[in-house]
Amino acid sequence: MRTAVVVGAGIGGLAVAGGLARSGWQVTLLEAADRVRAERMALILWPNGVRALRALGLGDGLDAIATPLPDAGVRRPDGQWLVQPRARGEGGGPVVVHREDLHDALVAGLGDKVDIHTGVRVRSVRLGDDRTSVGTGRVTFEADLVVAADGVDSVVRQQLAPQSRVVSSGCAAWRAVIPWYQAPQFPDDQTLVGEVLGAGYRFVAASLGVRGSSGGSSRGGIYWVATATGAPRPEAPATQLALLRRWFDRWPAPIGDLLAATDPEHLVQQEVRELRPLPGSYAFASGTGGVALLGDAAHAMPHHLGQGACLAFEDAATLRSVVRDAVPGEALRAAVQTYHRLRRPRVEAAVRQTRRMSAVLGARGRLALRARDAALGTITSRLVGRVAADAAQWTPPV
Ligand SMILES: Cc1cc2nc3c(=O)[nH]c(=O)nc-3n(C[C@H](O)[C@H](O)[C@H](O)COP(=O)(O)OP(=O)(O)OC[C@H]3O[C@@H](n4cnc5c(N)ncnc54)[C@H](O)[C@@H]3O)c2cc1C
């Protein structure tokens, strides 16, 4: 039986481990943490992410937990439209899911065919003519295929593509889910805020499920994410929240109400980081197959266009498809290279678009700001349209 070792049980690792196991691979999943768990947070999935999950056979689980996101447009802090709301075109729009729900669906998708080891931190990877392995310093795991899904600080990537460095994206993000019982009441919870974009600041909010109806999830509420240029704040969460309230004071309603209703305990701050340059390759042929980089390990990028997890699912669906009929040996080594060829241009395009958005968000100086304000509507509109079009068009290889 063909064997795979997946390093990292984040959403990318879980998706690919389940996908491979369902197509007959014997999969070992190694996770450094003492248990496999999700953040108490939400995630926006664009149609490409949804399509990738469907290709991995997880469509039914997803339908039960996803809330469609209506297009609420993009506004300036003064309320003016940068991008007017539009009817969703073909291919539908994004959905919002609670990460814990998604995680449960991914874990359910592992079935009983994946051998999960928690508390196992991989420290090394070995390529060779006859075998491929990862090691912890005490134990070695050998396989035909090794998938590095160990996140932005990936040890496997650091060893195979050391020129690719993790750098700060120059901004920090704060997120929270306000459970329905604590959420302020609005006339229409479904069209809450959409996106508001100002000089160095951005705020996005969405309803997670429907108030008063748990649907498939018991974790509904209002999800919001705020982004600000600069470093993460060292203060306690309550002080961070006070800062956010000051920064976003006078932004369109109901941003103030959402920040006021957020419990500091629910606030998660994160430095936003990315890979520069991207790894030169996403695949390393070795032994009877090789190593594939997947998810943030391959292409961590700022969250401005909501594509990180979507691309991780695309990676997983693509990898599963290209290795489906490959026999260990030359065929599997070639399939691993095909994965790189299919993924690289797609990821590069997404990274380019994300960097443009980072530049728009981070423009500094009076002149830059004036130019930015003049161009903001056009650039944002073009970028948002482009991302939506790319997301709508992507299909997994058959
Ligand atoms: C503020 C913010 C908002 C975002 N919003 C969105 C969004 O709306 N939509 C979207 O698509 N994306 C979004 N993203 C991006 C998304 O969260 C990531 O791209 C995604 O979670 C990456 O998943 P992963 O499985 O590749 O990595 P991770 O989730 O980082 O998982 C890596 C796993 O590997 C384990 N691990 C690490 N090192 C080792 C080791 N040496 N040995 C064994 N195990 C190891 C870790 O413990 C972890 O479990 C957002 C990101 C941020 C910061």
The ligand as a MOL file (V3000), in Angstrom:
LIG
                    3D

  0  0  0     0  0            999 V3000
M  V30 BEGIN CTAB
M  V30 COUNTS 53 58 0 0 0
M  V30 BEGIN ATOM
M  V30 1 C -6.1320 37.2310 10.8020 0
M  V30 2 C -6.2190 36.1290 9.7960 0
M  V30 3 C -7.4130 35.9020 9.1170 0
M  V30 4 C -7.4780 34.9040 8.1380 0
M  V30 5 N -8.6410 34.7300 7.4680 0
M  V30 6 C -8.7030 33.8350 6.4560 0
M  V30 7 C -9.9080 33.6660 5.7200 0
M  V30 8 O -10.9300 34.3020 6.0080 0
M  V30 9 N -9.9060 32.7790 4.6910 0
M  V30 10 C -8.7970 32.0450 4.3500 0
M  V30 11 O -8.8460 31.2510 3.3910 0
M  V30 12 N -7.6470 32.1510 5.0700 0
M  V30 13 C -7.5760 33.0300 6.1010 0
M  V30 14 N -6.4360 33.1370 6.8370 0
M  V30 15 C -5.2980 32.2520 6.5230 0
M  V30 16 C -5.4600 30.8730 7.1630 0
M  V30 17 O -5.7460 31.0150 8.5340 0
M  V30 18 C -4.1910 30.0440 6.9810 0
M  V30 19 O -3.7570 30.1180 5.6480 0
M  V30 20 C -4.4490 28.5760 7.3300 0
M  V30 21 O -4.9050 28.4480 8.6420 0
M  V30 22 C -3.1630 27.7600 7.1510 0
M  V30 23 O -3.3980 26.4270 7.5230 0
M  V30 24 P -2.1970 25.3550 7.5820 0
M  V30 25 O -2.8460 24.0600 7.9130 0
M  V30 26 O -1.3790 25.4750 6.3530 0
M  V30 27 O -1.2590 25.8620 8.7550 0
M  V30 28 P -1.5270 25.9140 10.3210 0
M  V30 29 O -2.9560 26.1810 10.5950 0
M  V30 30 O -0.5250 26.8540 10.8860 0
M  V30 31 O -1.2270 24.4450 10.8380 0
M  V30 32 C 0.0740 23.9620 10.9900 0
M  V30 33 C 0.0410 22.7870 11.9510 0
M  V30 34 O 1.3270 22.1590 11.9810 0
M  V30 35 C 1.7160 21.9050 13.3220 0
M  V30 36 N 3.1770 21.9260 13.3440 0
M  V30 37 C 4.0060 22.9900 13.2060 0
M  V30 38 N 5.2950 22.6040 13.2380 0
M  V30 39 C 5.2810 21.2570 13.3730 0
M  V30 40 C 6.3150 20.2810 13.4520 0
M  V30 41 N 7.6140 20.6160 13.3830 0
M  V30 42 N 5.9750 18.9720 13.6070 0
M  V30 43 C 4.6540 18.6090 13.6690 0
M  V30 44 N 3.6380 19.5080 13.6040 0
M  V30 45 C 3.9460 20.8110 13.4440 0
M  V30 46 C 1.0920 23.0690 14.0970 0
M  V30 47 O 0.9800 22.7580 15.4810 0
M  V30 48 C -0.2520 23.2100 13.3990 0
M  V30 49 O -1.2290 22.3460 13.9320 0
M  V30 50 C -6.3490 34.1140 7.8450 0
M  V30 51 C -5.1470 34.3090 8.5370 0
M  V30 52 C -5.0790 35.3210 9.5100 0
M  V30 53 C -3.7930 35.5450 10.2410 0
M  V30 END ATOM
M  V30 BEGIN BOND
M  V30 1 1 1 2
M  V30 2 1 2 3
M  V30 3 2 2 52
M  V30 4 2 3 4
M  V30 5 1 4 5
M  V30 6 1 4 50
M  V30 7 2 5 6
M  V30 8 1 6 7
M  V30 9 1 6 13
M  V30 10 2 7 8
M  V30 11 1 7 9
M  V30 12 1 9 10
M  V30 13 2 10 11
M  V30 14 1 10 12
M  V30 15 2 12 13
M  V30 16 1 13 14
M  V30 17 1 14 15
M  V30 18 1 14 50
M  V30 19 1 15 16
M  V30 20 1 16 17
M  V30 21 1 16 18
M  V30 22 1 18 19
M  V30 23 1 18 20
M  V30 24 1 20 21
M  V30 25 1 20 22
M  V30 26 1 22 23
M  V30 27 1 23 24
M  V30 28 2 24 25
M  V30 29 1 24 26
M  V30 30 1 24 27
M  V30 31 1 27 28
M  V30 32 2 28 29
M  V30 33 1 28 30
M  V30 34 1 28 31
M  V30 35 1 31 32
M  V30 36 1 32 33
M  V30 37 1 33 34
M  V30 38 1 33 48
M  V30 39 1 34 35
M  V30 40 1 35 36
M  V30 41 1 35 46
M  V30 42 1 36 37
M  V30 43 1 36 45
M  V30 44 2 37 38
M  V30 45 1 38 39
M  V30 46 1 39 40
M  V30 47 2 39 45
M  V30 48 1 40 41
M  V30 49 2 40 42
M  V30 50 1 42 43
M  V30 51 2 43 44
M  V30 52 1 44 45
M  V30 53 1 46 47
M  V30 54 1 46 48
M  V30 55 1 48 49
M  V30 56 2 50 51
M  V30 57 1 51 52
M  V30 58 1 52 53
M  V30 END BOND
M  V30 END CTAB
M  END
